[in-house]
């Protein structure tokens, strides 16, 4: 009887393991599908023409390259913005100096009159 109970317990454990394996396989498949969907969404957001509209799946390398390209463009934009801010700041400073000089000139002219 102990042997029968052991076999039953073993059989139950085996069934549970098989069930877990099926669940894991399903999870892995779902994760793969989600990854493919995410890659396609990234590519479509980055460049609709490169998004695998021909039905081909987007490769990880394509996604990586597109993300790198976007990062590079973002960095260049930030550097350009910083440069323009500095230029604007410089021009505003010069404009304030000119305004102050004009005021001094106006006051001097009024005193002369």
C-alpha positions, 0 to 999 in steps of 0.5 A: 500500500505504501508503494501505491501511495508513493506511486500516486504521489509521484504521479501527481508531482509529475502531472504538476510539473507537466502543468507548470512546464506548459504554463512556462512554455505559454509564458515564454511564447507570450513574452516572445510575441510581446517582444516582437510587438514591442519591436514593431511598435518602436520601429513604427514610431521611429520610422513607419517605412522601416517598421516591417510593413512588408510583413517581415519581423523587425530584427533586434539589430534594427531596433537597436540601431534606430534607438541609437540613431534617435539617441544621437539625434536627441544629443545633437538637438540638446547641444544645439539648444544649449548653443542657441541659449548661450547665443541668446544670452550673449545677445541679451547682455549686449542689448542691455549694455547698448540700452544702458549706453543709449540712456547715458547718451540721451542724458548727456544730450539733454544736459548739453541742451 
